[in-house]
């Protein structure tokens, strides 16, 4: 039993694949060759050596195609031409000799990998030869009457090679079928098309011109391989220039945005930590004004080199964000781990000797940094950047040359900030007093509900701050809706209703113009999303909608139902709660709906007889 368990633990899909492929390759070699090479004539050995040399030369001239394909070579054209002229026996024997030489040359590579490589190509050659024979293709000179046989043989070779090699990578590296299709089909199609044409050309040259034809073919193939290599190098050079910042040698802003989006998706899918650090050189303008822009650019390059050196060999992506700001994107790092990394770099910069540091207040080079960590409620990359920027703002206001974690503000800072933010948002909402006083009063009531619910949910101070401010400002986009529609007493037409729905988008634009409140955008934009995915503007469903936005939807709807509106009668609290229950699981999050109903009942002891207090 123990032996069985031990064997079972070591049996993997990759291992089974390796055994099956090795047995298949050995079987094909034994079936096609049967030790006939021991009776080869001198002329046959000359053919074998010539074709073997051609394969080795073409293997040396490997190349890649843009954007990022696997390494390719044109040695397959030699094997195919050999099938067409001499048959599969010699083709597989040449493959066998090539594999032996590769095993000796790359002795550090596991022997079974060499054997699998041999088996894959042996199966491809055997399949191509079999199909060619079934199509009636004759061995010898190229016969245009059997062009379909040549094409079918090439397609068989391509199919077997692609499927067997792709299956190995799928099992070994747990890739996706979509990735394999792109890597082994789409990216290799041009190379295999060239291989087909070249194999037919080589068939003509070998049959009619012998060694000279083979030499001419090699010259053409080497030139093509070199051209492909140059094309790939040129592509890589252009690609690198498009994603790199010339002054610092780091990645540029565009590349950072792309990587941030992909890393954010990975963190959301795999539930892994992801942190972002935004750093800003302290008093950079003072240095620029004192020593000029050329020296300022050199200082940017100095910090860029330091960041590159300190993050080398790690998954951290260092980028220049713009001006004197830089980003460090840290997949797999919690906020605390990111803090340790960034703080270590800050101290190293402090200790670095640099010309002109005496003009700085700290007497050394320094930067301030803000760090934010991905949380479940973040649905857009701009939110993570906004949080890091907010933390950077606090680091600057704490005297610079320090690192601040988003959400780690002390109690006094939080209370002062919240009070000031509420005043500033109320000042913006006061515009409703002349346009739609109902929306102004509604926003204030939803804000009060959110304050209470924050305690019920046990929110942390930073979450509470965002939630209550988001509740206060959620309808700011209605400022863009015409007065006659906002105050219309009749039922809205479909066109008018579409206009009203646009308030979530207009609200986002209004807040984007004031970067200070960008972190509140989810509450503005998503408070009309529905739990079942039928809401607007994106049709998010379930946990795709941030939790506090789902809570705001419940609060917003409850207050709307229990308040007199131009186009509807107010419901009693009892009727409104019944409506919440009825829509739980469709419009509203069931768990949050139950929490809100318990809150309302506990807040009003005489419930359900009390009517709306509004």
N, C-alpha and C positions, 0 to 999 in steps of 0.2 A: 504493500500500500504506500509506504514512504517513497519507494522508487517511482511508483506511478505518479505521485504528487510532484516529485522533483522533476520528472520528465514533463509533466503538464505545465509546470511553471516556466520551463525553458522553451516550450513550443509556442512560437509566435507566428502571426501571419507572414512576417518577413522571412522567418526561418523556413516555413513550409514552402513559400514561394521560391526561396533559394534552392532547396532540395529538388523541387519539381523541375525548375529550369535547368539545373545542372544535369539531372538525369536525362532530360529531353535533349540537351546539347550533346551529351555523350552518345545518346542513341542515334541522333542524326549523323554524327561523325562516323560512327561505326557502320551505319547503314550505307552511307554514300561512298566511303573510302575502302573499307575492307582490306586494308594493308596493301592496296594496289600501288602505292607510291614506291614500294620496294622494287617494282618492275618498271619504273619510269625509264624512258630512253634519255639519251643526252639532250636531245632537242626539247623533250618535255621538261627536263630540269632547267634548261635555259629559260623556257617560258615561265616556269614557277619562280625562278630567281628574279627575272625581269619584273614580273607583276608584283612580287613581294617587295622589291625595291621601290616600285611606284607607290604602293600602299603606304610604306614607311615614310616616304617623302611627303605625301599628301597629308599624313597624320601630323607631321611636323608643322605644316602650313595650316594650322587650325585658325579659325576666325570666329567672330561674333557679328550678329546683325542687330541694328538698333530696333527697339529701345534697350532690351536687356535679355536677349535670347541665350540659350545654352551654347557652348562651344560647338562649332560645326567644322566638318572637313569634307572633302570631295572623294574620299577613298571608296565610298559606296559605288561610285561610277566604275571603278576598276572591277569590283566584285560582279556587278551586273554585266559589264562587257565580257568578263570571263565566263559567266553563265551562257551568254548568247553565242560565244565562239567555241568554248571548250567544255561547257557543262558544269554542273554543281560540284562534281567530285574535286576538280582542281581548285575551284573557288573556295570551298570549305577547307581544303588542305592549306591554301595560302593564308586563310583566316587563322588556322591552327598555328602556323609558324609565326604569324604576327602576334598572336596572343602569348606564345612562349617568350618571344623577344620582349614584349611589354611586361611580362611577369618578372623577367630578369632585370630589366631596366628600372621598374617601379617595385622593387622587392619589398618596400615598406608597406605597400598596399596589401590588404588581406588577400590570400590566394583565392578564396571563394568569390571575391568580387571580380577578379580576372576571369574566373570560370563562368560566372554569370554573364559577363560581357561577351565572352566567346559564344555562349549558348544563345543569347539574344540574336546575334548576327548570324549564327549558324541556322537558326530557325527561319530568319528572314530570307536568307539565301535559298534554303531548301524550299520555302513556300513560293518564292519567285520562280525558281526553276521548275517546280511542279506545275504551276499555272501556265508557264511558257510552253511546256510540253503539251498540256491539255488543250491549249489554244492552237496547237499544230505548228508552233514556231520551230524552224530548223536550226541546228547548230551550224555555224560557219558564217558566211558573209551576210550583211544586212539585206533582208528581203522585204521590199516595201509591200508585198502582198499580205504580210503578217504583222503589219504595224500595230494592229489591235493587241496582238500577243505580247509585243514589247511593252506597250502601255500597261496592260494588265499585270505583267510581271513586275513592273516598277511599282504599281499601286499595291500589289501584294507585299512587296519588300517594305514599302513605306508603312503599310498598315500593321504588319507584324512587328516591325521595329518600334513603331510609336506606341502600340498597345502594351507590349511586354516591358519596354523601358519605362513608360508612364506608370504602369501598374506597380513597378518596383518603387518608384519615388512616392507614389500614393501611399503604399504600405509603410515604407521606411520613415517618411517624414510627415505622415498624416496630413497631406495637402488636400485641397478641394478639387473636385472634378473640373470645376470652372478654371482654376489655375492651371491644371494639367492640360486642358484643351488649348489654352493660350500658349503655354510653354512648348508643347510637343507637336502641335498641329499648326496653329496660325503663324507662329514665329519661324517654323521650319519649312513651310510650304514653298517659299522661294528657293531655298537651298535644294529641296528635293526635285523641284522642277528643273533647276540647272543640272542636277545629277542625272535625270532622265535624258536630257538632251546630250550631255557630255558622254554618257554611257553608249549612246547610239553612235556618236562621233568616234569614240574610242573603238567600238566594234569594227567600224570601217577601216580605221587606221591600223589596227592590229592585224586584221585579216590580209589587207593588201600591202602594208608597209612594214610589218613586223616590229622590230626594235625601234627603227627610226620613227614609225608612227607613234609608238609609246612615248618616245622622247619629246616629240612635238606636242603630244597631248599634255605631258607633264609641264612643259613650258607654259601652255595656255592656262592650265589649272592653277599653277603657281601665281601667274599674273592676276587671275581672277581672285584668288584667295588674298593676295596682297591688296587688291583694290577694295575688297570687302573689309579687310582689316583697317585700311585707311579711312573708309567710310565710318566704321564704328568709332575709331579714335576721334574723328572729326565731330561725330555726334556727341561723344562723351565730353569733348572740349566745349562745344556750344552749350550742352546741358549744364555743365559745371559753371560756366559763366552766367547762365541764366538764373542759377540758384545761389550764387555766392556774392557776398558783399566785398568789393575790391579793396576797400580801405582797411577792413579788419580781418579778412580771410575767413570769416564766419559765414554761415548761411544767412540769406537775406530775409526780408519780411515776408515775401510771397511764399517762400519755401516753408517758413515757420508756420504760416497759416495752414498750409496743406498738411504738414505733419501733425499739427495740433488737432485738426479735424479727425485724422485717422487714429491718432492715439486716444482721443476722447471716445471714439466709437469702440475701440478695443477695451478701454477701461469700463465703459458702460456694459459691454457684452460679457466680459470675463470677470467683472467685479474686482478689478485690480486697482491698487492705488495709482494716482497720477497727480503730480504736483507741478506747478508753474511758478518760476521765480522771474520777476521783472526787476531789473536793476538799473540804476541811473547814476552816472558819474557826478559826484558832488562838486558844485561850483565850477562846472566845465566852462560856462560862459566867461567867468573871471579869467580862466587860463587862456581862453581864446582871445579875449580882449587884450591881455597882457603880452602874449607871445605870437599872436597871429593864427590864421586858420591852418597854415601848413603844419605848425607845431601841434595844433589841436588835432589834426588828422593823425599825426604820429602818435598822439596819446591814445586815440581811439584804437589804432593798430596795436599799441602796447597791451591794452586791456584785452583786445581780441585774441592776441597770442596767449595771454595768460589763461583766458577762459578755455581756449582750445586745448592747451597743455593739461589743465587741471581736469578736463572732462574726457580726455583721450582714454579709450579702452572701457568706457562706461556707456550705458544706453542714453545718456543725457545728450540732447540736441541744443547746442549753443548757437544763438542767432543774434544778428543786430536788428533790433526792432525799429529803430529810427533815431536820428540825431545822436544823442549820447546815451540812449536807452538800449539795453540788451535783454534777451530772454534766455532762460535755461528751462527747457522742457524735460521733465524727469519722470518717465514711466517707471512704475514699480517703487517709487519713493513716496512715503507718507510726508505730511507737512513737516513733521519734526526731523525726519531724515534729510529732507531738502534743506531745512534750516541749518543743520550741521554742515552740509556741503557748502552752501553759499557763505556761511559765516567763516568757514575755513579759508575760502578764496578771498573774502574781504580782508581777513587778517594778513594773508600773504601779500595782498596789494598794499596794505598799510606799510609793510616791511620792505617793499621794493624801492630801491633807489631810482629817482627820476629827476631830470633837470627841471627846476622851477617850482618844486613842491613847497618851497618856503612861502609862497603867496597864499596857500590854502590855510583856512582856519585851523585845521587839525595838524598842519605842518607835514602832511604826507598825502599820497594819493588815497582816495577813499571813494566808496560808492554807498548808496542807500538801496535797500532791497525790500520788495514785498513778495510774499509767498502765499499762494492759494492752492488748496487741494480739491480735487474733484469730489463732489458729493452727489448723491442719488438724484437730487432735484435739478441738477444742471442739464439742460437740454440743448444749449447752444454754446459754441466755443467762445463767443464774445463775453459770456458771463464769467468764465474762468479768468479771462484777461482783465475784465472790469474789477474782479475781486483782488487780483494781484496788484492792479493799479491803485485801488483803494488802500491796500496795505502799504504800498510804496509811499503814498501820500502821508500816511501816519508816520512812517519811518523818517521822512523828511522833516516833519513837524516835531519830531523828538530830538532834533539836533543833528541829524544826518549821521553818516558813517555807522549805520545800524541796520538790522534786519527785522522786519515785522511780519508776524503771521496773521493772515486775515482771520478776524473773529477773536483775536486775543486781546482786545481792548479792555482796559480796566472799567470798573463800574461807573466811575465819574465820567470818563470819556463817553461811555455809552449813553448815559442820561442826557448829557449836554448835547451830544450829536443828535439824538432822537428828538429832543425838544426843538432844536434848531431846524431839523429837517421837516418836522411837522409844520412849523411856522411857515417855512418856505413853500411847502406844497399847498398849504391853505391859502397862501397869497395867490398862487396860480389858480386855485379853484374858485377864488372870489370872483373871477370873471363870470362864473355861472350865475352870480347874484342878479345880474341884469338880463341874462339870456334864459336861464332855466334854473330857478331856485330849487326845484325838486331834486335835480341831480346833485346840487351842492349839499342839500340836507341828507340825501341818500348816501353820499360818500362819507359824510360825518358819522352816520349811524353804522355803516359797514365797518368803519374804522373802530368804533367803540366795541362792536361785536368781536372784531379781530383781537382787540386788546384782551378781552375776557377769554376768548378761545385759546390765546397764546398760553395762558396760565393752565387751562384745562389740558392742553396737549403737552405741557411741560417743555416748551421750546427754550432753547438756549437764547442768550441775549441777542446774538447777531441774527439768528433766525427770526426771533420776535420782531426785531427792528425792521427787517425786510418785509415780513408779513404785514405788519400794521401799516407801514408806509405804502406797501403795494395795495392794501385795501383802501387806503385814503385816496390814492391817485388812479385807481383802476379805470375810472370812466373819463379820464382827462381828454380822450379823443373825441368825446361828444361836443367839445368846443367847435369842431369843424362841421357839425351837422346844422343845417339851416334852422333858424328859430321856429318857423312855421311847422316843420316836421317834428321837432322836439316837443312842441306844445299842441300838437294836433289831437283833437278829441275823438275824431272818427278813426276807424280801423285803417292802418297803414296799407298802402298799395304794395304789390311785390317790388316795384322799383324803389319805393321809399324804404321798404324793409331792407333791401340790399344796401341802400345808402347808410342806414343805421348800423348794419353789420360792419361797415367799413370803419367804425370808430376804434376798433381794436388796432387796426393798421395805422390810422392817423395818430392814435395815442402813442404807439411805438415811435413814430417819427418825431413827435413833439418832444418826447423824453430823450431821444438820441441827440437832439440838438443841445441838450443840457447833460453833458457826460456825467455829471454828479449823481444822477438817478438812473443810470443805465441798468443797474442791477435789478431794478424793479420792473423791467420790461416783461418778464414772464407773467406777472400778475395782470398787466395791462393787456397783453396779447392773448393769453390763454384762458381767461376767466369765462369764456363762452364755449370752451371745449366740453364735450360730454364724455362720460365714462364709457359709453358704448361705441365711441368713435364717430358719431354723427354730428358733432359740433363744428364750429368754425374758429379760426381760419384754416387750420391744418388737418382737421379730422383725426387728431391724436386720440388714443384710447387707453384706458386703464392706467398703468404706471408710466406710460409715455408722458402723461401729464404730471408735472411735479406735484408732490403731495399737498403742499400748501396752496397751490393753485386750485386743486380739487376742493380743498376746504373753502377757499374764497368763493367758488361757484355755489356751494351750498348756502353760505351766508348771503351772498348777493341775491340769489333767487328768493330766499326767505324774506329778506327785507323788501324786495320788489313786490312779492305777493301780499305782504301785510301793510302796504302803503298805497294811498290813493294815487292813481296815475290818470292822466287825461284819457287814456284808452281802456281803462279797466277799473273795476270795483275792488276795494281792498278786501282781502280774506281775513277771517279771524285767525288767531294763532293756531287754534285747533285745526281749522281747514288747511292752513299752510303746512302744518306738520304732517297732516294726512297726505298732502300732495308730495311732500318730501319722501314719505314712505313709499308712495305709489311709484315714484320715479327713481327709487333707490336701485342701483344696478344698471339703470339705463342712462339717465342724465347725471346721477350723482354717485359718488363712491359710497358703497353700503356701510363700510366701517365708520367713515367720517360723518355720514348722515346720522348714524346711531349716536355718535358722540355729541353732535350738535343738538339732537332732540333731547338727550339727557340734560344737556346744559340749559336749554330753554325751560324744561320742566323744573329743574332745581332752582332756577333764577326766579321763577314765578310760582310760589307755593300754591296759589289758588287756581292754577291751571287745571282743567282746560276752560274754565268759565270766563277767564279774562279775555277781553278783545284786544285788538292792536292798540298799543299806546301811542302810535304815531299820529 
